[in-house]
Amino acid sequence: MKHYRAFQIDPGGHIFGCINLVCDGDDEAKRQAAGLVLLHRIELRRLDRRIGLFDAASGIADYRAMRPRQYLNGASLEPPGAARVAPC
């Protein structure tokens, strides 16, 4: 398992938060980071390497499309296998 950080970036380009991710590899980390996009850009990093930048406007991540249908009916917010979130 590899450790990644998904940085939340405001419209001014400043980091205002981060989420720790533990994933098998870059592809899984990219899927998890894309799922975190709501209103703000997400920059995914592993150590000093930038893996990707995810933005809702780019069409990479659509919150409604990435969540299971049962979310709309008030069930669990997180799909099975969701990233573990820890404060930075």
Contact map, one row per residue, 1 for C-alpha under 8 A:
1110000000000000000001111000000000000000000000000000000000000000000000000000000000000000
1111000000000000000001111000000000000000000000000000000000000000000000000000000000000000
1111100000000000000111100000000000000000000001000000000000000000000000000000000000000000
0111110000000000000111100000100000000000000111100000000000000000000000000000000000000000
0011111000000000011110000000000000000000000111000000000000000000000000000000000000000000
0001111100000000011110000000000010000000011110000000000000000000000000000000000000000000
0000111110000011111000000000000000000000011110000000000000000000000000000000000000000000
0000011111000011111000000000000000000001111000000000000000000000000000000000000000000000
0000001111111111100000000000000000000001111000000000000000000000000000000000000000000000
0000000111111111000000000000000000000001100000000000000000000000000000000000000000000000
0000000011111100000000000000000000000001100000000000000000000000000000000000000000000000
0000000011111100000000000000000000000000000000000000000000000000000000000000000000000000
0000000011111110000000000000000000000000000000000000000000000000000000000000000000000000
0000000011111111000000000000000000000000000000000000000000000000000000000000000000000000
0000001111001111110000000000000000000000000000000000000000000000000000000000000000000000
0000001111000111110000000000000000000000000000000000000000000000000000000000000000000000
0000001110000011111000000000000000000000000000000000000000000000000000000000000000000001
0000111100000011111100000000000000000000000000000000000000000000000000000000000000000011
0000111100000000111110000000000000000000000000000000000000000000000000000000000000001111
0011110000000000011111000000000000000000000000000000000000000000000000000000000000011111
0011110000000000001111100000100100000000000000000000000000000000000000000000000000111000
1111000000000000000111110000100000000000000000000000000000000000000000000000000000110000
1111000000000000000011111101100000000000000000000000000000000000000000000000000000100000
1100000000000000000001111101100000000000000000000000000000000000000000000000000000000000
1100000000000000000000111111100000000000000000000000000000000000000000000000000000000000
0000000000000000000000111111110000000000000000000010000000000000000000000000000000000000
0000000000000000000000001111111000000000000000000000000000000000000000000000000000000000
0000000000000000000000111111111100000000000000000000000000000000000000000000000000000000
0001000000000000000011111111111110000000000100000000000000000000000000000000000000000000
0000000000000000000000000111111111000000000100000011000000000000000000000000000000000000
0000000000000000000000000011111111100000000000000000000000000000000000000000000000000000
0000000000000000000010000001111111110000000000000000000000000000000000000000000001100000
0000010000000000000000000000111111111000011100000000010000000000000000000000000000000000
0000000000000000000000000000011111111000010000000000011000011000000000000000000000000000
0000000000000000000000000000001111111000000000000000000000001110010000000000000000000000
0000000000000000000000000000000111111100010000000000000000000010000000000000000000000000
0000000000000000000000000000000011111111110000000000011100001110000000000000000000000000
0000000000000000000000000000000000011111000000000000000100000110000000000000000000000000
0000000000000000000000000000000000001111100000000000000100000000000000000000000000000000
0000000111100000000000000000000000001111110000000000001100000000000000000000000000000000
0000000111100000000000000000000000001011111000000000111100000000000000000000000000000000
0000011110000000000000000000000011011001111100000000111000000000000000000000000000000000
0000011110000000000000000000000010000000111110000111110000000000000000000000000000000000
0001111000000000000000000000110010000000011111000111110000000000000000000000000000000000
0001111000000000000000000000000000000000001111111111000000000000000000000000000000000000
0011100000000000000000000000000000000000000111111110000000000000000000000000000000000000
0001000000000000000000000000000000000000000011111000000000000000000000000000000000000000
0000000000000000000000000000000000000000000011111100000000000000000000000000000000000000
0000000000000000000000000000000000000000000011111110000000000000000000000000000000000000
0000000000000000000000000000000000000000001111011111000000000000000000000000000000000000
0000000000000000000000000100010000000000001111001111100000000000000000000000000000000000
0000000000000000000000000000010000000000001110000111110000000000000000000000000000000000
0000000000000000000000000000000000000000111100000011111000000000000000000000000000000000
0000000000000000000000000000000011001000111100000001111101011000000000000000000000000000
0000000000000000000000000000000001001001110000000000111111111000000000000000000000000000
0000000000000000000000000000000000001111100000000000011111111100000000000000000000000000
0000000000000000000000000000000000000000000000000000001111110000000000000000000000000000
0000000000000000000000000000000000000000000000000000011111111000000000000000000000000000
0000000000000000000000000000000000000000000000000000001111111100000000000000000000000000
0000000000000000000000000000000001000000000000000000011111111100000000000000000000000000
0000000000000000000000000000000001101000000000000000011101111110110000000000000000000000
0000000000000000000000000000000000101100000000000000000100111111110000000000000000000000
0000000000000000000000000000000000111100000000000000000000001111111000000000000000000000
0000000000000000000000000000000000000000000000000000000000000111111000000000000000000000
0000000000000000000000000000000000000000000000000000000000001111111100000000000000000000
0000000000000000000000000000000000100000000000000000000000001111111100000000000000000000
0000000000000000000000000000000000000000000000000000000000000011111110100000111000000000
0000000000000000000000000000000000000000000000000000000000000000111111110000001000000000
0000000000000000000000000000000000000000000000000000000000000000001111111000000000000000
0000000000000000000000000000000000000000000000000000000000000000000111111111000000000000
0000000000000000000000000000000000000000000000000000000000000000001111111111100000000000
0000000000000000000000000000000000000000000000000000000000000000000111111110000000000000
0000000000000000000000000000000000000000000000000000000000000000000011111110000000000000
0000000000000000000000000000000000000000000000000000000000000000000001111111100000000000
0000000000000000000000000000000000000000000000000000000000000000000001111111100000000000
0000000000000000000000000000000000000000000000000000000000000000000001100111111000000000
0000000000000000000000000000000000000000000000000000000000000000001000100111111000000000
0000000000000000000000000000000000000000000000000000000000000000001000000001111101000000
0000000000000000000000000000000000000000000000000000000000000000001100000001111111000000
0000000000000000000000000000000000000000000000000000000000000000000000000000011111000000
0000000000000000000000000000000000000000000000000000000000000000000000000000001111100000
0000000000000000000000000000000100000000000000000000000000000000000000000000011111110000
0000000000000000000011100000000100000000000000000000000000000000000000000000000011111000
0000000000000000000111000000000000000000000000000000000000000000000000000000000001111100
0000000000000000001110000000000000000000000000000000000000000000000000000000000000111110
0000000000000000001100000000000000000000000000000000000000000000000000000000000000011111
0000000000000000011100000000000000000000000000000000000000000000000000000000000000001111
0000000000000000111100000000000000000000000000000000000000000000000000000000000000000111
